[in-house]
């Protein structure tokens, strides 16, 4: 028994008002999907519900089933389209997801997480996980702990919900390249396969060639010029990973970047990211002959240790930042108390007093309520990681 899965993923860069050529690009994306042979489509950064409804209306003849994951202020930006019935849906929101005052980053407002669609293809079940992890933004990555805990939470979510699916697919903008800690967590903990490692490009370059970088690639019209100069191939941060039930085996027949460099007859690309597609031909095998293979090296143990270390350092940073916020907030509050009656009644002083009061309020909130919320979320992830590491070591000792 065989069946074929053709999966497509794209970060659409669909921020209303901000994203360039948004309307034209979504029209082009919808047209491409309408004419393609993809059976499952995962999209990220579809921040406008109207854009989702537009695509849904235009692709319903080929992808009649879809789901949009609502979350946060703006929506999660995640949606899934399917050729087959979407039987069950669930959204797992991450407790750590950036900062509310980092308005220019916007991740907190998106209410990000991982969306699950359980798709029924005949008598087979396919779990599709669509996600978008927190971005780096700067070389000084202040969101590292947030992203690795998002990765760990997603990996555990896949682990706990994989049964009874025949195939699990994780697709999206992971904001992590192979070798990054977040990627290691996502691929190693639930034993997800990266097709990049096993796909052999046919001599005739059948369908699509091996993919290049999906972000800041030299061929993308929206790529950052400085990033392109330093690394023309860009970063491979958009992925499609998969996991099979032991009763199935897969042949990768196509894997790569399916979209052309530019929208036809336009001078811009489909998005600031390149799309990725994966086609698997799955064959059912004799389950009695299949034995799960465990890695004999300690790479995964090292990944968990690194993740715990990152979280512990972030916890210590939070303790220090709490003191700083409270000291600054307290000093400003004392200044406001001490200058009562000294402010003259003019617009300039009123604006200045309002600004200083707002600054005081910000520091006190960041040092109390927000710090406690972030610390508790961080401690929850850290305790889960430490529990995982402990139980894994105990299991190893029992097995040996």
Buried (B, 14 or more C-beta within 10 A) or exposed (E): EEBBBBBBBBBBBBBEEEBEBBEEBBBBBBBBBBEBEBBBBBBBBBBBEEBBEBBBEBBEEBBBBBBBBEBBEBBBBBBBBBBBEBBEBBBBBBBBBBBEEBEEBBBBBBBBBBBBBBBBBEEBBBBBBBBBBBBBBEEEEBBBBBBBBBBBBBBBBBBEBBEEBBBBBBBBBBBBBBEBBBBBBBBBBBBBBBBBEEBEEEEEEEBBBEBBBBBBBBBBBBBEEEBBEEEBEBBBBBBBBBBBBEBBEBEBBBBBBBBEBBBEEEEBBBBBBBBBBBBBBBEBBEEEEBEEEEEEEEEBBEBBEBBBEBBBEBBEEBEEBBEEBBEBBBEBBEEBEEEEEEEEEEEEEEEEEEEBEEBBEBBBBBBBEBBEEBBEBBEBBBEBBBEBBEEEEEEEEEEE
